[in-house]
């Protein structure tokens, strides 16, 4: 799709999407007060909810578009709209206009989420290194977003950050126009729908997320193959992100300073980045399902213990444990999701699940925090523990087409004919040199039995 130069552009687009979605959130209350005189915290909550809803609505539409338009072209179109909309945020005269423009901006940027499967499958070393690279970019972006958010809330006028956002979007658009050039013969990103790349770089058959390309239908098994991981991703997002909104208040309420609370907040992302280089070795040793299960259990333990300790030192340890489990679990889960959802259209269902989880997580956190500030941590840990026990099995390869299956059975049913004396010796010598043959092509006489045409002018060999 994009070549070696397109991968950094798409990774940068995903990272910038994470930064803008996370880094700007802390200063929305200050922005609304300074720019529009809106002081109600409910206005910020409404703003965040409608932005997440716009992503949930836009993702299936972008997914359907990937069936007809190359994803690289869609990313460029979405980025073009993002530049105009980011400039519109700078000029927005009221809270209502700012909210409306932001809704359109989130919808336009949502297309970059669909590039994830193609990025992972197109990695030179296979799916697993591609997943590790993408996860590293997102967590590095989260660290940058946290630091940038701290700087933004410290300036007198938060609106000064908006022109910088528009500038970053414009720079990214230039990179998209220069480097995202889909091949004319390509209609989709990476391999055809239904084919993913294995960890070693080879092709792995897997369900195409319920998209029956060419037929336009969905089988029950294929629909389950995409909805099951989507539901699992949704619940995982709820469990992980429900622990975020009230953590800094929990830490400061326990006696930590604001700077210490910020450091504690970012520690899980640092732990993920530190552990990612070892994930491939652990994956080879444990296997995908056990890696997912152990990762979820470690993350659950880290969250649950956080709810029971208040000392900053112990909180730092438990945050690192949570991040270590998150690294293992996220990589294992993403690898399975990408194999199970081969096409961008199918992956849009999983992306909707993740976005819906991000929408539900604050509601779960708020409901739990009404009892105690440590309650969201315990709820997230309990949900991760349940998800660990329900770790999905690896997606099974689809059944072969009936015609190919019947032809294979016919070939296996053909009686083995002894080779002539000279050919038999040649075959034995080849085997001695290490030559391996999965099957022997039928002779012309045998070919007639299974529908292979007999070459003209060649008579079948007679048995001696």
KEGUSE-987391 format. One record per residue: residue in three letters; z, y, x of N, C-alpha, C in turn. Coordinates in steps of 0.02 Angstrom, whole numbers. Each point is the difference from the previous one (the first is absolute). Layout:
<nodes>
code:n_w:n_v:n_u:ca_w:ca_v:ca_u:c_w:c_v:c_u
ALA:Z:Y:X:Z:Y:X:Z:Y:X .
...
</nodes>
This chain:
<nodes>
code:n_w:n_v:n_u:ca_w:ca_v:ca_u:c_w:c_v:c_u
UNK:0:-61:41:0:61:-41:0:62:42 .
UNK:48:6:43:10:63:35:-5:-5:75 .
UNK:1:-59:26:-4:-8:72:66:15:32 .
UNK:-1:-2:67:62:9:38:29:70:-9 .
UNK:-43:49:-13:24:69:-6:26:14:-71 .
UNK:-20:-41:-49:23:12:-68:71:-22:-12 .
UNK:23:-51:36:68:-25:-10:52:55:12 .
UNK:-3:37:57:51:53:9:-1:52:-55 .
UNK:-60:14:-27:-4:51:-53:36:-25:-63 .
UNK:-12:-62:-19:33:-27:-60:75:-7:11 .
UNK:20:-20:61:71:-3:14:32:69:-2 .
UNK:-36:50:26:26:68:-3:5:24:-72 .
UNK:-49:-19:-41:2:20:-71:60:-31:-35 .
UNK:13:-64:14:59:-33:-30:64:33:24 .
UNK:4:15:65:60:32:27:11:69:-29 .
UNK:-53:40:-6:7:67:-28:20:-4:-74 .
UNK:-27:-50:-35:19:-9:-70:75:-13:-5 .
UNK:26:-42:45:72:-14:-1:40:62:18 .
UNK:-23:38:49:37:60:21:3:51:-57 .
UNK:-57:13:-30:-2:51:-53:40:-21:-61 .
UNK:-1:-65:-16:38:-24:-57:75:0:13 .
UNK:20:-12:63:71:-6:16:30:65:27 .
UNK:-38:34:45:28:58:33:8:59:-47 .
UNK:-44:6:-49:3:57:-44:54:-7:-54 .
UNK:20:-62:-16:47:-11:-54:66:38:9 .
UNK:30:3:60:66:33:5:-3:75:-15 .
UNK:-58:33:9:2:72:-7:-29:24:-67 .
UNK:-16:-47:-45:-25:22:-66:50:42:-38 .
UNK:65:-18:-3:47:44:-36:2:71:29 .
UNK:2:5:67:0:66:31:-65:37:-12 .
UNK:-56:-36:2:-65:32:-13:-3:27:-71 .
UNK:21:-40:-48:-4:22:-70:47:59:-12 .
UNK:57:2:33:45:58:-7:-31:62:31 .
UNK:-25:-7:61:-25:59:37:-65:26:-29 .
UNK:-45:-45:-20:-67:22:-21:-5:15:-74 .
UNK:35:-38:-41:-11:6:-73:64:12:-40 .
UNK:57:6:34:63:13:-35:24:-58:-42 .
UNK:-23:-60:13:21:-59:-38:59:-32:37 .
UNK:58:0:-32:60:-25:33:24:-67:-27 .
UNK:-26:-23:-55:23:-63:-28:-23:-59:44 .
UNK:47:-44:17:-17:-59:39:-45:-47:-41 .
UNK:5:3:-66:-42:-42:-42:-74:16:11 .
UNK:-15:63:19:-70:18:13:-27:-39:60 .
UNK:41:-7:51:-22:-40:58:-8:-73:-19 .
UNK:46:-27:-39:-6:-69:-22:-63:-11:-41 .
UNK:-15:46:-46:-61:-6:-40:-62:3:44 .
UNK:1:45:49:-57:6:46:-13:-65:37 .
UNK:52:-30:27:-9:-62:38:-23:-57:-45 .
UNK:25:-3:-61:-20:-54:-46:-73:5:-18 .
UNK:-23:60:-18:-70:6:-22:-48:-12:59 .
UNK:21:17:60:-42:-14:58:-7:-76:11 .
UNK:55:-37:-7:-5:-73:7:-41:-30:-56 .
UNK:7:26:-61:-39:-26:-56:-75:12:13 .
UNK:-17:57:29:-71:14:13:-28:-51:50 .
UNK:40:-21:49:-23:-51:47:-9:-67:-35 .
UNK:46:-17:-45:-6:-63:-38:-64:-1:-41 .
UNK:-17:57:-29:-60:4:-41:-64:0:42 .
UNK:3:34:57:-60:9:41:-19:-63:39 .
UNK:48:-40:21:-15:-57:43:-48:-50:-32 .
UNK:10:-21:-64:-49:-45:-29:-70:30:-5 .
UNK:-5:64:-11:-66:33:-3:-34:-1:68 .
UNK:38:15:53:-28:-5:67:-19:-73:16 .
UNK:42:-47:-23:-15:-70:12:-66:-21:-33 .
UNK:-12:21:-61:-64:-16:-33:-58:33:37 .
UNK:11:59:26:-54:34:36:-20:-36:63 .
UNK:48:-37:31:-17:-35:62:-50:-56:-11 .
UNK:-10:-21:-63:-50:-53:-13:-71:26:8 .
UNK:-8:65:-5:-68:29:1:-12:47:59 .
UNK:53:29:27:-7:50:52:40:-23:61 .
UNK:-28:5:61:39:-19:59:65:40:5 .
UNK:53:-35:21:65:32:2:2:60:47 .
UNK:-38:-4:56:-1:57:46:-25:63:-34 .
UNK:-50:-8:-44:-26:58:-36:51:26:-50 .
UNK:38:-46:-32:50:22:-48:57:36:35 .
UNK:20:-25:58:54:34:38:-22:71:19 .
UNK:-62:7:21:-25:67:18:-2:45:-61 .
UNK:-20:-26:-58:-1:40:-61:70:21:-20 .
UNK:48:-48:3:69:18:-16:29:51:48 .
UNK:-18:-6:64:25:48:49:-31:69:-11 .
UNK:-63:3:-20:-32:64:-16:37:35:-57 .
UNK:16:-39:-52:38:29:-55:70:22:22 .
UNK:30:-39:46:67:16:24:2:67:36 .
UNK:-52:16:38:-1:65:35:0:57:-50 .
UNK:-42:-4:-51:-3:53:-51:66:5:-38 .
UNK:29:-57:-17:62:1:-39:58:24:42 .
UNK:2:-18:65:53:25:43:-4:76:7 .
UNK:-61:26:3:-8:73:1:23:30:-67 .
UNK:-12:-37:-55:22:24:-65:76:4:-6 .
UNK:35:-44:35:74:4:-1:25:65:30 .
UNK:-34:23:53:20:63:32:-7:59:-49 .
UNK:-50:-4:-44:-15:56:-45:29:-9:-69 .
UNK:35:-55:-13:25:-14:-68:47:56:-23 .
UNK:-13:31:-58:41:57:-21:64:-19:-38 .
UNK:6:-63:-23:57:-19:-41:18:-72:13 .
UNK:59:-19:-24:24:-69:8:-48:-48:-37 .
UNK:-23:19:-58:-44:-45:-39:-65:-12:37 .
UNK:-29:53:28:-63:-7:37:12:-42:63 .
UNK:55:13:35:16:-39:60:6:-74:-17 .
UNK:33:-15:-55:8:-70:-20:-68:-31:-17 .
UNK:-41:36:-38:-66:-27:-18:-44:-13:60 .
UNK:0:47:48:-41:-10:61:28:-58:41 .
UNK:66:-7:3:30:-54:38:-17:-68:-30 .
UNK:-2:-4:-66:-19:-62:-33:-70:-21:20 .
UNK:-46:48:0:-69:-15:20:-3:-18:74 .
UNK:41:32:42:0:-15:72:23:-71:13 .
UNK:53:-21:-34:25:-68:9:-52:-51:-23 .
UNK:-33:15:-56:-52:-46:-25:-58:-5:49 .
UNK:-19:56:30:-56:-1:48:19:-37:64 .
UNK:62:7:23:20:-32:62:16:-74:-9 .
UNK:8:-22:-62:19:-70:-12:-52:-49:25 .
UNK:-62:21:6:-53:-46:21:13:-28:70 .
UNK:36:37:42:11:-23:68:41:-64:1 .
UNK:41:-12:-52:40:-61:-2:-45:-62:-3 .
UNK:-59:6:-29:-45:-57:-7:-33:-19:65 .
UNK:7:41:51:-30:-17:65:42:-51:38 .
UNK:61:-12:-23:45:-45:38:-29:-70:10 .
UNK:-25:-35:-51:-27:-68:13:-56:0:50 .
UNK:-46:48:-5:-55:3:47:23:14:71 .
UNK:50:43:7:27:15:66:31:-62:31 .
UNK:38:-37:-40:33:-60:27:-51:-54:17 .
UNK:-50:-11:-43:-48:-53:12:-47:17:57 .
UNK:-12:64:12:-48:19:52:31:7:69 .
UNK:65:-13:6:32:5:66:-32:-53:46 .
UNK:-14:17:62:-34:-48:44:38:-66:9 .
UNK:66:1:-7:39:-61:11:22:-34:-64 .
UNK:-21:24:-58:16:-34:-62:45:40:-46 .
UNK:19:-33:-56:37:34:-53:70:21:24 .
UNK:36:-46:31:70:15:19:5:60:46 .
UNK:-38:5:54:3:62:41:-21:62:-39 .
UNK:-47:-8:-47:-20:57:-41:57:24:-44 .
UNK:37:-48:-30:57:18:-41:54:34:42 .
UNK:14:-28:59:51:30:45:-19:71:18 .
UNK:-64:11:16:-22:68:18:9:48:-58 .
UNK:-19:-21:-60:6:44:-58:73:16:-16 .
UNK:43:-52:2:71:11:-13:30:47:52 .
UNK:-21:-7:63:25:45:52:-20:73:-15 .
UNK:-61:11:-22:-22:68:-17:42:28:-57 .
UNK:12:-39:-52:37:25:-57:72:17:18 .
UNK:32:-42:40:70:14:17:5:57:51 .
UNK:-49:6:44:-1:59:44:-10:64:-42 .
UNK:-42:-6:-51:-10:58:-45:64:16:-37 .
UNK:39:-51:-18:63:12:-35:49:37:45 .
UNK:2:-19:64:43:35:48:-22:73:6 .
UNK:-66:10:8:-26:68:5:14:40:-63 .
UNK:-6:-33:-59:12:35:-63:73:22:-6 .
UNK:46:-43:21:71:18:-3:15:60:45 .
UNK:-27:-1:61:12:57:45:-33:63:-26 .
UNK:-63:-7:-26:-35:59:-26:35:27:-61 .
UNK:25:-45:-43:37:23:-59:62:39:19 .
UNK:35:-23:53:58:37:22:-17:70:24 .
UNK:-58:7:34:-21:66:23:-21:44:-59 .
UNK:-34:-30:-49:-25:40:-55:57:30:-41 .
UNK:52:-40:-14:54:26:-41:42:52:37 .
UNK:-10:6:66:40:48:38:-33:69:4 .
UNK:-64:5:-18:-33:65:4:16:41:-62 .
UNK:-1:67:6:17:42:-58:-48:-9:-59 .
UNK:-65:-5:14:-49:-6:-54:-38:-65:8 .
UNK:15:-51:-40:-34:-65:7:-75:3:-11 .
UNK:-25:54:-33:-72:4:-13:-40:5:64 .
UNK:32:17:56:-37:5:63:-25:-68:24 .
UNK:26:-55:-28:-24:-66:19:-65:-18:-34 .
UNK:-17:32:-55:-59:-19:-38:-66:14:37 .
UNK:-9:58:33:-62:8:38:-8:-51:56 .
UNK:56:-22:30:-4:-52:51:-26:-65:-31 .
UNK:23:-15:-60:-24:-60:-34:-75:4:-13 .
UNK:-23:57:-23:-72:8:-12:-40:-6:65 .
UNK:27:25:54:-35:-5:65:-5:-73:22 .
UNK:54:-38:-7:-1:-71:18:-51:-39:-42 .
UNK:-3:16:-64:-48:-34:-43:-72:17:21 .
UNK:-12:62:20:-67:20:22:-20:-35:65 .
UNK:47:-6:47:-14:-35:62:-17:-73:-14 .
UNK:37:-30:-45:-14:-70:-17:-67:-7:-35 .
UNK:-20:48:-40:-65:-3:-32:-56:2:52 .
UNK:7:43:50:-51:3:53:-6:-68:34 .
UNK:56:-31:14:-2:-67:31:-34:-50:-46 .
UNK:14:3:-65:-32:-46:-47:-76:10:-1 .
UNK:-22:62:-1:-72:14:-2:-35:-23:64 .
UNK:34:4:56:-31:-18:63:1:-75:14 .
UNK:53:-34:-22:10:-69:23:-4:-52:-55 .
UNK:10:19:-63:-5:-50:-54:-71:-1:-26 .
UNK:-40:-42:29:-71:-5:-19:-14:-73:-19 .
UNK:4:-17:-64:-12:-69:-20:-71:-21:12 .
UNK:-10:-62:22:-67:-27:10:-38:-1:-66 .
UNK:-65:10:2:-39:3:-60:1:-66:-38 .
UNK:3:-55:37:-2:-65:-33:68:-21:-27 .
UNK:53:36:18:67:-19:-21:16:32:-66 .
UNK:28:-40:-44:23:26:-64:76:-1:-5 .
UNK:32:-37:45:73:-7:-2:28:3:70 .
UNK:66:9:3:34:0:64:10:-71:24 .
UNK:-14:-14:64:17:-63:30:-39:-57:-30 .
UNK:27:-62:0:-34:-58:-25:-7:4:-75 .
UNK:-42:-43:-31:-8:1:-72:66:-15:-34 .
UNK:3:22:-64:60:-12:-38:13:-75:-5 .
UNK:64:-18:8:17:-70:-2:5:-31:68 .
UNK:-18:37:53:5:-27:68:42:47:41 .
UNK:53:-25:28:42:39:44:-5:-28:70 .
UNK:25:37:47:-2:-24:69:68:-27:19 .
UNK:0:-58:29:63:-32:19:31:35:60 .
UNK:60:-23:16:37:31:54:-36:-6:66 .
UNK:-43:-50:6:-37:-7:61:-67:32:-1 .
UNK:-16:35:-54:-63:34:-5:-53:-38:-37 .
UNK:12:-63:-19:-49:-39:-36:4:13:-74 .
UNK:-50:-26:-36:-1:11:-72:49:-47:-34 .
UNK:34:26:-49:46:-39:-40:-18:9:-72 .
UNK:-15:-53:-34:-16:5:-71:64:16:-38 .
UNK:-6:47:-45:57:17:-42:-26:32:-62 .
UNK:38:0:-54:-22:29:-62:-13:73:8 .
UNK:-49:23:-34:-22:69:7:35:45:-49 .
UNK:62:-16:-14:38:45:-43:-24:2:-70 .
UNK:-34:-52:-23:-21:-1:-69:-66:34:-12 .
UNK:-34:24:50:-65:33:-8:-54:-52:11 .
UNK:-36:-17:-50:-54:-48:7:-64:38:10 .
UNK:-14:18:61:-58:41:16:-63:-38:-20 .
UNK:-43:36:-33:-61:-30:-22:5:-28:-70 .
UNK:58:-24:-19:9:-28:-66:37:48:-45 .
UNK:42:41:30:36:50:-39:58:-28:-39 .
UNK:20:-63:12:55:-30:-37:59:-13:44 .
UNK:54:-23:-31:61:-16:35:25:-67:-24 .
UNK:19:-43:45:31:-63:-19:75:11:-4 .
UNK:34:-46:-35:72:6:-6:35:-4:67 .
UNK:-23:-46:43:31:-8:65:-9:62:42 .
UNK:-61:31:-4:-13:60:40:42:58:-24 .
UNK:8:6:-67:41:55:-26:72:-9:24 .
UNK:26:-62:-2:67:-12:25:6:14:74 .
UNK:-54:-14:37:1:10:72:9:73:19 .
UNK:-21:47:-43:8:70:16:61:30:-34 .
UNK:18:-24:-59:57:30:-35:67:-23:27 .
UNK:3:-62:23:63:-24:29:20:40:62 .
UNK:-44:9:49:20:43:57:11:72:-20 .
UNK:-36:24:-51:11:69:-22:70:9:-28 .
UNK:23:-49:-39:68:3:-27:52:-5:56 .
UNK:-13:-44:48:46:-8:56:4:65:41 .
UNK:-56:32:11:-1:63:37:37:54:-39 .
UNK:-10:2:-66:35:49:-42:76:-7:7 .
UNK:25:-62:-7:72:-10:5:26:15:70 .
UNK:-40:-16:51:21:15:68:6:76:11 .
UNK:-48:37:-27:2:73:6:62:28:-36 .
UNK:16:-27:-58:60:22:-35:62:-13:42 .
UNK:4:-61:28:60:-18:39:8:44:62 .
UNK:-55:13:35:4:38:63:12:74:-14 .
UNK:-37:28:-48:2:72:-10:56:23:-46 .
UNK:31:-46:-37:58:20:-40:59:20:43 .
UNK:1:-25:63:55:16:45:-10:67:35 .
UNK:-55:35:-10:-15:60:38:28:65:-30 .
UNK:-9:13:-65:14:68:-25:71:25:13 .
UNK:50:-44:-4:69:23:5:34:-21:65 .
UNK:-40:-24:48:32:-24:61:32:57:39 .
UNK:-36:55:9:28:55:40:63:28:-33 .
UNK:2:3:-67:60:23:-34:57:-50:11 .
UNK:-17:-64:-1:51:-51:14:28:7:70 .
UNK:-44:11:49:22:6:69:41:63:11 .
UNK:-23:57:-27:38:62:9:66:-3:-38 .
UNK:0:-33:-57:62:-7:-37:52:-43:37 .
UNK:-26:-44:44:45:-41:40:24:35:63 .
UNK:-23:63:12:23:38:57:-51:14:53 .
UNK:-61:-25:-7:-52:13:49:-29:70:-9 .
UNK:-22:30:55:-32:65:-4:-71:-7:-28 .
UNK:-30:56:-17:-68:-2:-27:-49:-28:52 .
UNK:8:20:64:-44:-26:52:10:-75:10 .
UNK:63:-23:-2:13:-72:6:-30:-38:-58 .
UNK:6:27:-60:-28:-33:-59:-76:-5:5 .
UNK:-32:52:26:-73:-2:10:-19:-54:51 .
UNK:38:-5:54:-13:-51:50:10:-70:-30 .
UNK:53:-9:-38:12:-65:-32:-56:-17:-49 .
UNK:-25:50:-33:-54:-11:-49:-63:-27:34 .
UNK:-15:25:60:-62:-18:33:7:-63:44 .
UNK:60:-24:11:10:-57:44:-39:-63:-21 .
UNK:-3:-18:-64:-39:-60:-18:-73:4:22 .
UNK:-30:59:-4:-70:7:22:-5:-10:76 .
UNK:50:23:37:0:-10:72:8:-75:16 .
UNK:42:-35:-38:8:-71:11:-64:-38:-15 .
UNK:-36:20:-52:-64:-32:-15:-49:8:59 .
UNK:-6:60:25:-46:13:55:20:-39:62 .
UNK:65:-9:12:23:-36:59:-14:-75:-6 .
UNK:4:-27:-60:-7:-72:-9:-72:-23:-11 .
UNK:-44:44:-21:-68:-20:-16:-36:-38:56 .
UNK:9:19:65:-36:-38:52:19:-74:2 .
UNK:59:-19:-25:21:-70:2:-16:-38:-63 .
UNK:-28:34:-51:-11:-33:-64:-50:-57:6 .
UNK:-53:10:39:-51:-52:5:29:-65:28 .
UNK:43:6:51:31:-60:28:46:-34:-50 .
UNK:37:40:-38:44:-28:-51:-40:-32:-56 .
UNK:-56:30:-16:-44:-28:-52:-27:-68:22 .
UNK:-19:-6:64:-26:-63:25:54:-53:2 .
UNK:62:20:13:55:-48:6:26:-22:-69 .
UNK:6:47:-47:32:-14:-63:-49:-17:-56 .
UNK:-60:27:3:-45:-6:-56:8:59:-47 .
UNK:-50:12:-42:0:60:-42:54:1:-52 .
UNK:12:-56:-35:48:1:-54:71:8:25 .
UNK:18:-37:53:67:7:27:12:69:30 .
UNK:-53:29:31:7:68:26:14:49:-56 .
UNK:-35:-8:-56:12:43:-58:70:-10:-27 .
UNK:20:-62:-7:66:-14:-29:56:25:46 .
UNK:-4:-14:64:52:22:46:2:76:5 .
UNK:-59:31:0:-2:73:3:34:32:-60 .
UNK:-15:-27:-61:32:27:-60:75:-11:1 .
UNK:23:-58:24:72:-13:2:35:46:49 .
UNK:-30:11:59:30:45:49:3:72:-28 .
UNK:-54:22:-31:0:67:-30:51:5:-55 .
UNK:6:-52:-41:50:0:-54:71:5:28 .
UNK:13:-37:54:67:3:31:13:70:27 .
UNK:-51:30:31:10:67:27:17:51:-54 .
UNK:-34:-4:-58:14:47:-54:69:-13:-31 .
UNK:15:-64:-11:64:-16:-33:60:21:43 .
UNK:-4:-10:65:56:19:43:6:76:3 .
UNK:-56:36:-4:3:73:-1:43:25:-57 .
UNK:-1:-36:-56:39:20:-58:75:-10:11 .
UNK:18:-38:52:71:-16:11:30:37:59 .
UNK:-40:35:41:27:35:58:-15:74:-5 .
UNK:42:41:31:-10:72:-1:1:31:70 .
UNK:23:-38:49:0:26:69:-71:10:24 .
UNK:-18:58:28:-69:12:22:-25:-51:50 .
UNK:43:-24:44:-22:-51:49:-21:-64:-34 .
UNK:41:-25:-47:-18:-60:-36:-60:12:-46 .
UNK:-4:59:-29:-59:15:-40:-64:-2:42 .
UNK:4:24:62:-59:-3:44:-20:-72:13 .
UNK:50:-44:12:-16:-71:12:-33:-31:-61 .
UNK:29:12:-58:-28:-30:-60:-69:28:-17 .
UNK:-12:63:16:-67:29:-12:-51:-33:46 .
UNK:19:-15:62:-45:-34:46:-14:-71:-24 .
UNK:52:-34:-25:-10:-68:-27:-48:3:-60 .
UNK:10:48:-44:-46:8:-57:-71:12:24 .
UNK:-9:41:50:-67:13:26:-32:-61:32 .
UNK:41:-40:36:-27:-61:30:-25:-48:-53 .
UNK:39:-10:-53:-23:-43:-55:-61:28:-34 .
UNK:-2:66:-7:-58:32:-32:-63:-12:41 .
UNK:5:2:65:-59:-12:42:-28:-70:-11 .
UNK:43:-50:0:-22:-69:-9:-28:-10:-70 .
UNK:38:23:-50:-21:-12:-69:-63:37:-19 .
UNK:-7:62:23:-59:39:-20:-63:-28:31 .
UNK:2:-20:63:-59:-27:32:-20:-66:-33 .
UNK:49:-44:-12:-15:-65:-31:-27:9:-70 .
UNK:29:46:-39:-24:12:-68:-70:30:0 .
UNK:-11:50:42:-66:32:1:-55:-48:22 .
UNK:16:-45:47:-50:-49:21:-21:-44:-59 .
UNK:49:-23:-39:-16:-42:-57:-38:38:-53 .
UNK:19:62:-12:-34:40:-51:-73:11:18 .
UNK:-14:14:63:-69:14:20:-43:-62:-5 .
UNK:28:-59:17:-38:-62:-7:-13:-15:-73 .
UNK:49:16:-43:-6:-15:-71:-45:49:-37 .
UNK:-8:61:26:-40:50:-35:-54:24:48 .
UNK:-57:-34:0:-50:14:50:-36:66:-8 .
UNK:-11:22:-62:-42:59:-10:42:62:-14 .
UNK:-31:58:10:35:62:-14:19:6:-73 .
UNK:-44:-25:-45:14:3:-72:62:-41:-16 .
UNK:6:-59:30:58:-42:-13:63:30:30 .
UNK:-6:28:60:58:28:33:26:61:-38 .
UNK:-42:33:-40:23:57:-39:55:-21:-48 .
UNK:-1:-62:-24:53:-24:-45:66:-2:38 .
UNK:-2:-25:62:61:-3:41:24:71:16 .
UNK:-47:45:16:19:69:14:31:33:-61 .
UNK:-25:-16:-60:32:25:-61:71:-26:-5 .
UNK:10:-64:16:67:-28:-2:47:36:48 .
UNK:-24:14:60:42:35:48:16:71:-24 .
UNK:-49:34:-26:11:68:-25:47:0:-59 .
UNK:-8:-49:-45:46:-5:-56:71:-14:24 .
UNK:7:-40:54:66:-12:28:31:64:28 .
UNK:-41:41:32:25:64:25:20:46:-58 .
UNK:-32:-8:-57:17:40:-59:66:-24:-32 .
UNK:9:-66:-1:60:-28:-31:62:5:44 .
UNK:-10:0:67:57:-2:45:49:58:-10 .
UNK:-23:63:-7:49:54:-11:38:-8:-66 .
UNK:-33:-28:-50:35:-10:-64:55:-52:8 .
UNK:-16:-55:36:51:-51:13:56:30:42 .
UNK:-18:39:51:51:30:44:45:48:-39 .
UNK:-29:40:-44:40:47:-39:47:-36:-47 .
UNK:-25:-52:-32:43:-38:-45:58:-33:37 .
UNK:-14:-27:60:54:-31:38:48:51:29 .
UNK:-27:58:21:43:51:32:48:32:-48 .
UNK:-12:-6:-65:48:27:-48:67:-37:4 .
UNK:-2:-63:24:63:-37:9:31:17:67 .
UNK:-39:0:54:25:16:67:-60:10:45 .
UNK:8:41:52:-56:14:45:-19:-61:42 .
UNK:46:-49:7:-18:-60:38:-36:-51:-44 .
UNK:1:10:-65:-29:-50:-46:-75:-11:11 .
UNK:-41:52:12:-71:-14:12:-12:-45:60 .
UNK:42:6:51:-7:-44:58:13:-72:-20 .
UNK:50:-12:-39:17:-68:-21:-53:-27:-47 .
UNK:-27:41:-45:-53:-23:-45:-62:-19:40 .
UNK:-19:42:48:-59:-16:41:10:-64:39 .
UNK:60:-10:29:13:-61:37:-2:-62:-44 .
UNK:27:4:-61:-1:-57:-45:-72:-17:-20 .
UNK:-40:51:-14:-69:-13:-19:-40:-30:57 .
UNK:12:23:61:-34:-30:58:20:-73:10 .
UNK:63:-15:-14:23:-69:6:-36:-45:-51 .
UNK:-8:24:-60:-37:-39:-51:-72:-9:21 .
UNK:-31:53:26:-69:-5:22:-8:-48:59 .
UNK:51:-4:43:-3:-48:56:-1:-71:-26 .
UNK:40:-15:-51:0:-67:-28:-64:-16:-38 .
UNK:-34:52:-24:-62:-10:-37:-61:15:42 .
UNK:6:-8:66:-56:16:45:-62:-40:-20 .
UNK:-56:34:-10:-60:-36:-24:-30:-44:55 .
UNK:-30:-55:-22:-35:-43:47:-65:32:20 .
UNK:-29:-24:54:-64:27:23:-54:-13:-52 .
UNK:-47:46:-11:-52:-11:-49:-43:-60:18 .
UNK:-14:-42:-50:-40:-60:12:-74:20:1 .
UNK:-40:-33:43:-71:14:0:-32:-20:-65 .
UNK:-50:37:-23:-32:-16:-65:-39:-65:5 .
UNK:-9:-31:-59:-39:-61:-3:-72:15:17 .
UNK:-34:-48:34:-69:10:18:-44:-3:-62 .
UNK:-56:35:0:-46:-4:-57:-19:-72:-15 .
UNK:-14:-14:-66:-13:-68:-21:-61:-30:36 .
UNK:-52:40:9:-60:-26:32:13:-22:72 .
UNK:37:42:37:17:-17:69:46:-60:3 .
UNK:47:-4:-48:45:-57:-2:-37:-65:-13 .
UNK:-47:1:-49:-38:-60:-16:-43:-21:59 .
UNK:-31:48:35:-42:-17:57:43:-31:56 .
UNK:61:26:9:43:-27:51:20:-72:-16 .
UNK:14:-13:-65:17:-68:-19:-59:-48:10 .
UNK:-61:25:-14:-58:-42:8:-11:-17:73 .
UNK:11:49:45:-8:-14:72:51:-51:23 .
UNK:63:7:-25:51:-48:21:-14:-70:-27 .
UNK:-34:-4:-57:-14:-65:-30:-58:-37:33 .
UNK:-39:35:43:-57:-32:32:24:-53:49 .
UNK:-26:-61:-2:21:-52:48:-20:19:70 .
UNK:43:-14:48:-14:16:69:-50:-50:28 .
UNK:-55:24:26:-54:-42:26:7:-5:76 .
UNK:0:-61:28:4:-5:73:-59:34:33 .
UNK:14:36:54:-53:34:36:-38:-50:44 .
UNK:-63:15:15:-36:-42:49:38:-2:66 .
UNK:-17:-51:40:38:-14:60:4:60:47 .
UNK:-55:33:11:-2:57:47:40:60:-27 .
UNK:-8:13:-65:35:57:-29:76:-11:-2 .
UNK:20:-64:-11:71:-16:-2:33:13:68 .
UNK:-36:-20:53:27:13:67:6:74:14 .
UNK:-52:37:-22:2:73:10:60:31:-36 .
UNK:13:-24:-61:57:26:-38:65:-16:35 .
UNK:7:-61:26:61:-19:35:11:43:62 .
UNK:-56:13:38:7:42:59:21:71:-19 .
UNK:-27:25:-56:19:68:-22:74:3:-18 .
UNK:24:-53:-33:71:-1:-18:43:-3:63 .
UNK:-23:-36:50:38:-4:62:5:67:34 .
UNK:-50:44:-11:3:67:31:40:49:-43 .
UNK:28:-25:-55:41:44:-41:-36:30:-59 .
UNK:-63:-18:-14:-35:27:-57:32:-25:-65 .
UNK:9:43:-49:32:-18:-62:-48:17:-57 .
UNK:-7:-46:-46:-43:12:-58:39:-14:-63 .
UNK:2:47:-46:37:-10:-61:-35:-51:-45 .
UNK:-65:0:0:-37:-50:-39:-69:-8:31 .
UNK:-33:-56:-17:-67:-13:25:-50:14:-54 .
UNK:-50:41:15:-51:15:-50:-36:-64:-20 .
UNK:-16:-8:-63:-34:-61:-22:-70:-5:30 .
UNK:-22:-61:9:-70:-11:20:-44:16:-58 .
UNK:-67:5:11:-44:16:-56:7:-47:-59 .
UNK:11:-65:13:7:-46:-56:63:15:-40 .
UNK:54:15:36:62:17:-35:-5:67:-35 .
UNK:-39:45:30:-8:66:-30:-32:-5:-68 .
UNK:-45:-48:-10:-31:-7:-65:51:-18:-53 .
UNK:54:-34:20:50:-21:-49:42:59:-24 .
UNK:9:51:40:42:56:-19:-40:63:-12 .
UNK:-64:-7:-9:-40:58:-19:-28:40:57 .
UNK:5:-24:64:-30:37:55:-74:-17:3 .
UNK:-45:47:8:-72:-15:4:-16:-37:64 .
UNK:-46:-48:-6:-22:-38:58:-58:37:32 .
UNK:3:13:65:-55:34:33:-65:-41:-6 .
UNK:-54:35:-11:-64:-34:-9:-22:-32:66 .
UNK:-30:-61:-7:-26:-34:59:51:-39:38 .
UNK:62:-3:-24:51:-37:36:25:-57:-46 .
UNK:-7:-60:23:22:-57:-40:72:-18:19 .
UNK:36:-26:-48:69:-18:15:3:-56:50 .
UNK:53:0:41:9:-53:49:23:-64:-35 .
UNK:-23:-56:23:20:-64:-29:55:-29:43 .
UNK:45:-37:-35:55:-31:36:-26:-59:40 .
UNK:29:-11:58:-20:-57:41:36:-63:-23 .
</nodes>
